[in-house]
């Protein structure tokens, strides 16, 4: 069973993975790179990697807050 906070985090990062690179591309193509689509595409790819790294960090932080997994001991017969 997935917790609602985990689903919300996944939904946020899914939207961010689509919106942030697109916004970066269209905001930088004319404003910073003078119509050069190559540099704007590179900046969008960098932004996609930033979102991906942020997701991995958030997942690791969430996993470490949960505490260690319970240890099960099997009895030998």
C-alpha positions as protocol buffer text, in pm:
chain_id: "A"
residue {
  index: 1
  type: UNK
  ca { x: 0 y: 0 z: 0 }
}
residue {
  index: 2
  type: UNK
  ca { x: 143 y: 337 z: -102 }
}
residue {
  index: 3
  type: UNK
  ca { x: 120 y: 628 z: 132 }
}
residue {
  index: 4
  type: UNK
  ca { x: -55 y: 939 z: 1 }
}
residue {
  index: 5
  type: UNK
  ca { x: 255 y: 1152 z: 64 }
}
residue {
  index: 6
  type: UNK
  ca { x: 458 y: 923 z: -160 }
}
residue {
  index: 7
  type: UNK
  ca { x: 198 y: 942 z: -437 }
}
residue {
  index: 8
  type: UNK
  ca { x: 183 y: 1321 z: -405 }
}
residue {
  index: 9
  type: UNK
  ca { x: 562 y: 1343 z: -427 }
}
residue {
  index: 10
  type: UNK
  ca { x: 564 y: 1121 z: -735 }
}
residue {
  index: 11
  type: UNK
  ca { x: 292 y: 1333 z: -898 }
}
residue {
  index: 12
  type: UNK
  ca { x: 483 y: 1654 z: -823 }
}
residue {
  index: 13
  type: UNK
  ca { x: 805 y: 1525 z: -973 }
}
residue {
  index: 14
  type: UNK
  ca { x: 620 y: 1387 z: -1276 }
}
residue {
  index: 15
  type: UNK
  ca { x: 474 y: 1729 z: -1349 }
}
residue {
  index: 16
  type: UNK
  ca { x: 810 y: 1894 z: -1275 }
}
residue {
  index: 17
  type: UNK
  ca { x: 989 y: 1658 z: -1515 }
}
residue {
  index: 18
  type: UNK
  ca { x: 761 y: 1778 z: -1794 }
}
residue {
  index: 19
  type: UNK
  ca { x: 711 y: 2145 z: -1704 }
}
residue {
  index: 20
  type: UNK
  ca { x: 1055 y: 2259 z: -1589 }
}
residue {
  index: 21
  type: UNK
  ca { x: 1256 y: 2151 z: -1896 }
}
residue {
  index: 22
  type: UNK
  ca { x: 990 y: 2288 z: -2133 }
}
residue {
  index: 23
  type: UNK
  ca { x: 975 y: 2617 z: -1947 }
}
residue {
  index: 24
  type: UNK
  ca { x: 1354 y: 2636 z: -1941 }
}
residue {
  index: 25
  type: UNK
  ca { x: 1373 y: 2576 z: -2315 }
}
residue {
  index: 26
  type: UNK
  ca { x: 1117 y: 2837 z: -2413 }
}
residue {
  index: 27
  type: UNK
  ca { x: 1234 y: 3097 z: -2161 }
}
residue {
  index: 28
  type: UNK
  ca { x: 1599 y: 3071 z: -2259 }
}
residue {
  index: 29
  type: UNK
  ca { x: 1583 y: 3026 z: -2637 }
}
residue {
  index: 30
  type: UNK
  ca { x: 1525 y: 3395 z: -2713 }
}
residue {
  index: 31
  type: UNK
  ca { x: 1608 y: 3566 z: -2386 }
}
residue {
  index: 32
  type: UNK
  ca { x: 1956 y: 3424 z: -2325 }
}
residue {
  index: 33
  type: UNK
  ca { x: 2066 y: 3236 z: -2636 }
}
residue {
  index: 34
  type: UNK
  ca { x: 1943 y: 3457 z: -2921 }
}
residue {
  index: 35
  type: UNK
  ca { x: 1737 y: 3188 z: -3093 }
}
residue {
  index: 36
  type: UNK
  ca { x: 2002 y: 2916 z: -3070 }
}
residue {
  index: 37
  type: UNK
  ca { x: 1797 y: 2601 z: -3012 }
}
residue {
  index: 38
  type: UNK
  ca { x: 2103 y: 2390 z: -2933 }
}
residue {
  index: 39
  type: UNK
  ca { x: 2196 y: 2586 z: -2622 }
}
residue {
  index: 40
  type: UNK
  ca { x: 1833 y: 2609 z: -2513 }
}
residue {
  index: 41
  type: UNK
  ca { x: 1800 y: 2231 z: -2556 }
}
residue {
  index: 42
  type: UNK
  ca { x: 2113 y: 2174 z: -2351 }
}
residue {
  index: 43
  type: UNK
  ca { x: 1977 y: 2395 z: -2074 }
}
residue {
  index: 44
  type: UNK
  ca { x: 1648 y: 2201 z: -2083 }
}
residue {
  index: 45
  type: UNK
  ca { x: 1839 y: 1872 z: -2056 }
}
residue {
  index: 46
  type: UNK
  ca { x: 2034 y: 2008 z: -1761 }
}
residue {
  index: 47
  type: UNK
  ca { x: 1706 y: 2108 z: -1594 }
}
residue {
  index: 48
  type: UNK
  ca { x: 1567 y: 1757 z: -1650 }
}
residue {
  index: 49
  type: UNK
  ca { x: 1874 y: 1616 z: -1477 }
}
residue {
  index: 50
  type: UNK
  ca { x: 1830 y: 1861 z: -1189 }
}
residue {
  index: 51
  type: UNK
  ca { x: 1471 y: 1742 z: -1141 }
}
residue {
  index: 52
  type: UNK
  ca { x: 1583 y: 1379 z: -1157 }
}
residue {
  index: 53
  type: UNK
  ca { x: 1857 y: 1435 z: -898 }
}
residue {
  index: 54
  type: UNK
  ca { x: 1610 y: 1619 z: -673 }
}
residue {
  index: 55
  type: UNK
  ca { x: 1372 y: 1321 z: -697 }
}
residue {
  index: 56
  type: UNK
  ca { x: 1646 y: 1074 z: -604 }
}
residue {
  index: 57
  type: UNK
  ca { x: 1752 y: 1289 z: -308 }
}
residue {
  index: 58
  type: UNK
  ca { x: 1391 y: 1323 z: -190 }
}
residue {
  index: 59
  type: UNK
  ca { x: 1340 y: 946 z: -218 }
}
residue {
  index: 60
  type: UNK
  ca { x: 1656 y: 871 z: -22 }
}
residue {
  index: 61
  type: UNK
  ca { x: 1560 y: 1123 z: 246 }
}
residue {
  index: 62
  type: UNK
  ca { x: 1212 y: 969 z: 273 }
}
residue {
  index: 63
  type: UNK
  ca { x: 1360 y: 620 z: 298 }
}
residue {
  index: 64
  type: UNK
  ca { x: 1608 y: 722 z: 568 }
}
residue {
  index: 65
  type: UNK
  ca { x: 1330 y: 886 z: 773 }
}
residue {
  index: 66
  type: UNK
  ca { x: 1137 y: 559 z: 778 }
}
residue {
  index: 67
  type: UNK
  ca { x: 1409 y: 398 z: 986 }
}
residue {
  index: 68
  type: UNK
  ca { x: 1578 y: 65 z: 944 }
}
residue {
  index: 69
  type: UNK
  ca { x: 1381 y: -229 z: 816 }
}
residue {
  index: 70
  type: UNK
  ca { x: 1279 y: -485 z: 1076 }
}
residue {
  index: 71
  type: UNK
  ca { x: 1504 y: -786 z: 1093 }
}
residue {
  index: 72
  type: UNK
  ca { x: 1339 y: -1124 z: 1077 }
}
residue {
  index: 73
  type: UNK
  ca { x: 1512 y: -1422 z: 1230 }
}
residue {
  index: 74
  type: UNK
  ca { x: 1435 y: -1769 z: 1103 }
}
residue {
  index: 75
  type: UNK
  ca { x: 1439 y: -2053 z: 1349 }
}
residue {
  index: 76
  type: UNK
  ca { x: 1636 y: -2355 z: 1248 }
}
residue {
  index: 77
  type: UNK
  ca { x: 1459 y: -2686 z: 1289 }
}
